Amino acid sequence: MTVKEIFKVEHTTSTEKLVLLYLQHRGCGKRHTEIKHEEIIKSCNISQSSVNRALKGLESKGLIDVFYQRGHSLAKHIKLISNDKEV
């Protein structure tokens, strides 16, 4: 998913778009990338609960694929999804 595609995504909150842009910047458009909540909190200047809501919202809307690694509750492997297909 490109930056242009992210801005065209409808029915997302501003926090969800911010998190999508951060994930794209971190390379999640090309592969599953390990992302820690703390990285998103610091880089986007948002709270832990906002990060949780944004990731859950994006996942439920089919915009990201989250791979939960066993034993790592705050580190997730995330990949952006484009047009119902992984990019």
C-alpha positions as protocol buffer text, in pm:
chain_id: "A"
residue {
  index: 1
  type: MET
  ca { x: 0 y: 0 z: 0 }
}
residue {
  index: 2
  type: THR
  ca { x: 144 y: 335 z: -106 }
}
residue {
  index: 3
  type: VAL
  ca { x: 108 y: 669 z: 71 }
}
residue {
  index: 4
  type: LYS
  ca { x: -141 y: 776 z: -201 }
}
residue {
  index: 5
  type: GLU
  ca { x: -350 y: 464 z: -137 }
}
residue {
  index: 6
  type: ILE
  ca { x: -344 y: 528 z: 239 }
}
residue {
  index: 7
  type: PHE
  ca { x: -483 y: 879 z: 191 }
}
residue {
  index: 8
  type: LYS
  ca { x: -762 y: 738 z: -30 }
}
residue {
  index: 9
  type: VAL
  ca { x: -872 y: 483 z: 231 }
}
residue {
  index: 10
  type: GLU
  ca { x: -1218 y: 575 z: 358 }
}
residue {
  index: 11
  type: HIS
  ca { x: -1392 y: 506 z: 689 }
}
residue {
  index: 12
  type: THR
  ca { x: -1081 y: 531 z: 905 }
}
residue {
  index: 13
  type: THR
  ca { x: -1007 y: 761 z: 1195 }
}
residue {
  index: 14
  type: SER
  ca { x: -723 y: 1010 z: 1184 }
}
residue {
  index: 15
  type: THR
  ca { x: -532 y: 794 z: 1433 }
}
residue {
  index: 16
  type: GLU
  ca { x: -576 y: 486 z: 1212 }
}
residue {
  index: 17
  type: LYS
  ca { x: -440 y: 681 z: 912 }
}
residue {
  index: 18
  type: LEU
  ca { x: -146 y: 804 z: 1116 }
}
residue {
  index: 19
  type: VAL
  ca { x: -65 y: 448 z: 1223 }
}
residue {
  index: 20
  type: LEU
  ca { x: -105 y: 325 z: 862 }
}
residue {
  index: 21
  type: LEU
  ca { x: 143 y: 590 z: 746 }
}
residue {
  index: 22
  type: TYR
  ca { x: 386 y: 488 z: 1019 }
}
residue {
  index: 23
  type: LEU
  ca { x: 355 y: 120 z: 925 }
}
residue {
  index: 24
  type: GLN
  ca { x: 414 y: 202 z: 559 }
}
residue {
  index: 25
  type: HIS
  ca { x: 720 y: 406 z: 655 }
}
residue {
  index: 26
  type: ARG
  ca { x: 855 y: 109 z: 856 }
}
residue {
  index: 27
  type: GLY
  ca { x: 832 y: -122 z: 553 }
}
residue {
  index: 28
  type: CYS
  ca { x: 517 y: -314 z: 643 }
}
residue {
  index: 29
  type: GLY
  ca { x: 396 y: -278 z: 284 }
}
residue {
  index: 30
  type: LYS
  ca { x: 658 y: -524 z: 163 }
}
residue {
  index: 31
  type: ARG
  ca { x: 666 y: -789 z: 434 }
}
residue {
  index: 32
  type: HIS
  ca { x: 556 y: -875 z: 786 }
}
residue {
  index: 33
  type: THR
  ca { x: 765 y: -646 z: 1005 }
}
residue {
  index: 34
  type: GLU
  ca { x: 805 y: -669 z: 1381 }
}
residue {
  index: 35
  type: ILE
  ca { x: 657 y: -355 z: 1533 }
}
residue {
  index: 36
  type: LYS
  ca { x: 649 y: -279 z: 1904 }
}
residue {
  index: 37
  type: HIS
  ca { x: 370 y: -68 z: 2048 }
}
residue {
  index: 38
  type: GLU
  ca { x: 628 y: 157 z: 2214 }
}
residue {
  index: 39
  type: GLU
  ca { x: 771 y: 247 z: 1872 }
}
residue {
  index: 40
  type: ILE
  ca { x: 429 y: 359 z: 1747 }
}
residue {
  index: 41
  type: ILE
  ca { x: 359 y: 549 z: 2071 }
}
residue {
  index: 42
  type: LYS
  ca { x: 685 y: 744 z: 2050 }
}
residue {
  index: 43
  type: SER
  ca { x: 687 y: 804 z: 1674 }
}
residue {
  index: 44
  type: CYS
  ca { x: 321 y: 905 z: 1643 }
}
residue {
  index: 45
  type: ASN
  ca { x: 290 y: 1072 z: 1984 }
}
residue {
  index: 46
  type: ILE
  ca { x: -25 y: 881 z: 2076 }
}
residue {
  index: 47
  type: SER
  ca { x: -126 y: 677 z: 2380 }
}
residue {
  index: 48
  type: GLN
  ca { x: -110 y: 301 z: 2429 }
}
residue {
  index: 49
  type: SER
  ca { x: -491 y: 276 z: 2418 }
}
residue {
  index: 50
  type: SER
  ca { x: -497 y: 474 z: 2091 }
}
residue {
  index: 51
  type: VAL
  ca { x: -242 y: 235 z: 1940 }
}
residue {
  index: 52
  type: ASN
  ca { x: -449 y: -65 z: 2051 }
}
residue {
  index: 53
  type: ARG
  ca { x: -771 y: 82 z: 1907 }
}
residue {
  index: 54
  type: ALA
  ca { x: -603 y: 180 z: 1580 }
}
residue {
  index: 55
  type: LEU
  ca { x: -442 y: -162 z: 1525 }
}
residue {
  index: 56
  type: LYS
  ca { x: -765 y: -347 z: 1610 }
}
residue {
  index: 57
  type: GLY
  ca { x: -966 y: -115 z: 1384 }
}
residue {
  index: 58
  type: LEU
  ca { x: -725 y: -152 z: 1092 }
}
residue {
  index: 59
  type: GLU
  ca { x: -715 y: -529 z: 1133 }
}
residue {
  index: 60
  type: SER
  ca { x: -1095 y: -558 z: 1150 }
}
residue {
  index: 61
  type: LYS
  ca { x: -1124 y: -344 z: 834 }
}
residue {
  index: 62
  type: GLY
  ca { x: -884 y: -575 z: 651 }
}
residue {
  index: 63
  type: LEU
  ca { x: -618 y: -307 z: 604 }
}
residue {
  index: 64
  type: ILE
  ca { x: -343 y: -486 z: 797 }
}
residue {
  index: 65
  type: ASP
  ca { x: -252 y: -846 z: 867 }
}
residue {
  index: 66
  type: VAL
  ca { x: -119 y: -903 z: 1216 }
}
residue {
  index: 67
  type: PHE
  ca { x: 88 y: -1208 z: 1305 }
}
residue {
  index: 68
  type: TYR
  ca { x: 86 y: -1252 z: 1681 }
}
residue {
  index: 69
  type: GLN
  ca { x: 408 y: -1416 z: 1793 }
}
residue {
  index: 70
  type: ARG
  ca { x: 364 y: -1637 z: 2096 }
}
residue {
  index: 71
  type: GLY
  ca { x: 504 y: -1482 z: 2410 }
}
residue {
  index: 72
  type: HIS
  ca { x: 535 y: -1133 z: 2263 }
}
residue {
  index: 73
  type: SER
  ca { x: 216 y: -954 z: 2362 }
}
residue {
  index: 74
  type: LEU
  ca { x: 343 y: -607 z: 2273 }
}
residue {
  index: 75
  type: ALA
  ca { x: 544 y: -698 z: 1961 }
}
residue {
  index: 76
  type: LYS
  ca { x: 349 y: -788 z: 1654 }
}
residue {
  index: 77
  type: HIS
  ca { x: 446 y: -870 z: 1296 }
}
residue {
  index: 78
  type: ILE
  ca { x: 234 y: -649 z: 1073 }
}
residue {
  index: 79
  type: LYS
  ca { x: 185 y: -631 z: 696 }
}
residue {
  index: 80
  type: LEU
  ca { x: -30 y: -383 z: 503 }
}
residue {
  index: 81
  type: ILE
  ca { x: -306 y: -523 z: 280 }
}
residue {
  index: 82
  type: SER
  ca { x: -411 y: -360 z: -48 }
}
residue {
  index: 83
  type: ASN
  ca { x: -734 y: -434 z: -237 }
}
residue {
  index: 84
  type: ASP
  ca { x: -801 y: -755 z: -41 }
}
residue {
  index: 85
  type: LYS
  ca { x: -458 y: -887 z: -142 }
}
residue {
  index: 86
  type: GLU
  ca { x: -130 y: -875 z: 44 }
}
residue {
  index: 87
  type: VAL
  ca { x: 111 y: -634 z: -117 }
}
